[in-house]
Amino acid sequence: MTKQKVQGNQVDPYTRCTHYHSTVDIIAIKFYCCNEYYACYYCHQELANHTTSKWPKNQWNERAILCGNCHHELTIHDYMNASACPQCESSFNEKCIHHFHLYFDT
């Protein structure tokens, strides 16, 4: 498996950044607008030279979520219905559901 490059501010090997850095903040999201992985929405806002666009519902089967622990890529749909990585079973931050509207056309 090829390790994906994750953009962001002070991104660690688990895809955590200066904005989100708890032990469960281990996902990166591929942004629809640029097809690049970022550690979080705020990193994209700070570093990208374009406006953000959200993933449309008809593309939620795209692999756009990266587990920072094992680097397995999940589809958006699978991520939205998981509390942990299906590959390595590392827990995801359950509070991320409150940010879905920033990334996905909900």
Sequence and secondary structure as in RCSB ss.txt:
>XXXX:A:sequence
MTKQKVQGNQVDPYTRCTHYHSTVDIIAIKFYCCNEYYACYYCHQELANHTTSKWPKNQWNERAILCGNCHHELT
IHDYMNASACPQCESSFNEKCIHHFHLYFDT
>XXXX:A:secstr
     EESSS  TTS  SS  STT  EEEE TTT  EES HHHHHHH SS    B GGGTTSEEEEETTT  EEE
HHHHHT SB TTT  B  GGGGGGHHHHB  
